[in-house]
Structures are given as structure tokens and as C-alpha cells.
Amino acid sequence: MTLAVVSVAVALVSFILYALDRRSKEKPIVWPDALKLTLFSGMITSGVMFATTSEIPVLTETVQAVSESLPSTQDMFVGTPTF
């Protein structure tokens, strides 16, 4: 629920800022540009929120699996390179 609310809020704020910018330049709003800006800002926000929230069980399982295999992976890179 918060993901949708935050995405819509950011999209709305980005549209308002775009409209204020166009108004300060005394130019009309270009609706396709406004639509693209609004949609992409909402999509980027939802992607960042999805990736950074800890409520996702698949993400916590993935992080746990990666952190368990990290020491064995680090052993491959110990020492000085010989070329």
C-alpha cells in the first residue's frame, strides 16, 4: 500500500514542479512530456521503494544466500596477481 501511495505522491509532485517550471518560463505545458515525466518518476520511485524495503521475503532469502557464500568467494581473490 505504501509503495503505491509514495509512487503516486512523487508522480504528482513531479507534475506540479514541471507545470510550475513551464509557467515560470511562460510556455504552455507539453502534455506528452508531462505524461512521460510523471509516469517515469512514479515508476522509478516504485522500483527504488521495492528494492529497498525489507518486507520482501524473496529479497531477504537472496541476501542471506549471498552473504553465506561470500567468504568462499573472497578466498578466490586473496593474494597478489601474477601476470
Protein Blocks (a to p, Z undefined) as FASTA:
>chain_A
ZZmmmmmmmmmmmmmmmmmmmmmnopacdfklmmmmmmmmmmmmmmmmmmmpckbmklmm
mmmmmmmmmmmmmmmmgccddZZ
